């Protein structure tokens, strides 16, 4: 992912619940987009399959946090 979260964004997310929610939602969308790209472009080599599993686990955790904060 090329657009990483800045330290300023992280600091703001710690104090602004609305911004934190927006930041998590945007990053969940980016993660899912990249997972789909990886799924489409890989021949499911073991390394790609492992990365997809890790990404899915991360996406589930992020989605859970989004739901908790909603």
Buried (B, 14 or more C-beta within 10 A) or exposed (E): EEEEEEEEEEEEBEEEEEEBBEBBBEBBEEBBEBBEEBBEEEEEEEEBBEBBEEBEEBBEEBBEBBEEEE
